[in-house]
Amino acid sequence: MPGTKQPVSVLVVIHDPQLNILLLERAAHPGYWQSVTGSLEGDEAPAAAAVREVFEETGIACSASELIDWRLSSRFEIFAEWRDRYPAGVTHNAERFFSLCVPADTPVRLAAEEHRAYRWLPWRAAAAACFSWTNRDAILMLGLASGKAPA
């Protein structure tokens, strides 16, 4: 039976002022490191989904006004193993990019059913560690836009 998950999601790159990036390791897929992600629910707006997902996955409370909405979306093919979560025939997802800057000592509380570990990495190392090309590209864009990259 096909799922009901919407093929529209958010990606939230959480970082500190020094541009260390918070990465989460998927519980069901050890070695798959990523930023906060999640699908929109019902008629939820992307920023509301981003706020909800940040809290659900990390325990970090934020408001939509604290997020930077990059107003960019990436379209990607959904891995075959996850397609049963979506309506029949859905093969691609549109992912909206947000970022969130938090203090370096921000505590993280993982949702154990989704993630098994977390780590903070410098932005270039974080980008290299991501299994998702959209996540990698978002982190690289954030790093380059921050002025922390050499000219």
C-alpha positions in Angstrom: 0.0 0.0 0.0 1.5 3.4 -1.0 2.3 5.9 1.7 1.0 9.4 2.1 4.2 11.4 2.7 4.4 14.6 0.7 7.3 14.9 -1.8 8.1 18.4 -0.5 10.6 18.7 2.4 13.0 21.1 4.2 16.7 20.9 4.8 18.0 22.9 7.7 21.7 23.4 8.1 22.4 24.2 11.7 25.7 25.9 12.4 27.5 27.9 15.0 29.1 31.4 14.4 32.5 29.7 13.5 30.6 27.7 10.8 30.9 24.3 12.5 28.0 22.3 11.1 25.8 20.0 13.1 25.4 16.6 11.4 23.1 13.7 12.5 23.7 10.1 11.8 20.6 8.2 10.6 19.5 5.4 13.0 18.4 3.1 10.3 21.5 3.8 8.1 24.7 4.0 10.1 27.2 6.1 8.2 24.6 8.3 6.6 25.3 11.8 8.0 23.0 14.6 7.3 21.5 17.9 8.5 18.0 18.2 9.8 15.5 17.2 7.1 11.8 16.4 7.0 8.6 16.5 4.9 5.9 19.1 5.2 2.8 17.9 6.9 -0.7 18.8 5.8 -0.8 22.4 4.6 2.2 23.4 6.7 4.4 26.2 5.3 8.1 25.4 4.7 9.3 27.6 7.5 6.9 26.0 10.0 8.1 22.6 8.9 11.7 23.7 9.4 11.0 24.9 13.0 9.2 21.7 13.8 11.8 19.4 12.3 14.7 21.2 14.1 12.9 20.7 17.5 11.9 17.1 16.8 15.3 16.0 15.6 17.6 18.0 17.8 15.6 19.4 20.7 16.7 22.9 19.6 13.8 25.4 19.9 13.8 28.2 17.4 11.3 30.5 15.6 10.8 31.0 11.9 12.4 34.5 12.3 15.7 32.9 13.4 15.9 30.8 10.2 17.5 32.1 7.1 15.3 31.0 4.1 17.7 30.8 1.2 14.6 30.6 -1.1 16.3 27.8 -3.0 14.9 24.3 -3.7 16.6 21.2 -5.0 14.8 18.4 -6.8 16.1 15.0 -6.4 15.2 11.4 -7.0 13.9 9.6 -3.9 15.9 6.5 -3.1 14.0 3.4 -4.2 14.0 2.0 -0.7 12.1 5.0 0.6 9.5 5.4 -2.2 6.9 3.3 -0.5 6.5 6.2 2.0 5.0 8.3 -0.8 1.9 8.0 -3.0 2.2 5.6 -5.9 4.2 6.9 -8.8 6.1 9.6 -6.9 9.8 9.4 -7.7 11.1 12.9 -6.9 11.1 15.3 -4.0 11.5 19.1 -3.8 13.7 20.2 -0.8 13.7 23.8 0.5 17.0 25.1 2.1 17.1 26.9 5.4 20.0 27.6 7.8 20.1 28.3 11.5 22.9 29.8 13.5 23.1 28.8 17.2 25.6 29.4 19.9 28.6 27.0 19.9 27.6 25.4 23.2 24.0 24.6 22.2 22.9 21.3 23.6 21.5 18.7 21.2 18.9 16.0 22.1 18.5 13.5 19.4 15.3 11.7 18.4 16.5 8.2 19.0 14.1 6.7 16.4 15.6 8.9 13.7 19.2 9.5 14.6 21.9 7.5 16.5 24.7 10.1 16.9 25.6 13.7 16.2 28.8 15.7 15.6 29.9 19.2 14.9 32.3 19.5 12.0 34.0 22.5 10.2 31.9 23.3 7.1 34.1 21.8 4.5 34.5 18.5 6.4 30.7 18.5 7.1 30.0 18.9 3.4 32.3 16.0 2.6 30.7 13.8 5.2 27.1 14.2 3.9 25.6 11.3 2.0 23.2 13.6 0.2 24.4 15.9 -2.6 21.7 18.5 -1.8 23.0 18.6 1.8 26.6 18.9 0.6 25.8 21.7 -1.8 23.8 23.6 0.8 26.7 23.5 3.3 29.2 24.6 0.6 26.9 27.4 -0.4 26.6 28.5 3.3 30.4 28.4 3.7 31.1 30.3 0.6 28.5 32.9 1.3 29.9 33.4 4.9 33.2 34.7 3.6 35.0 32.0 5.5 36.3 30.5 2.2 39.5 31.8 0.5 38.8 34.0 -2.4 
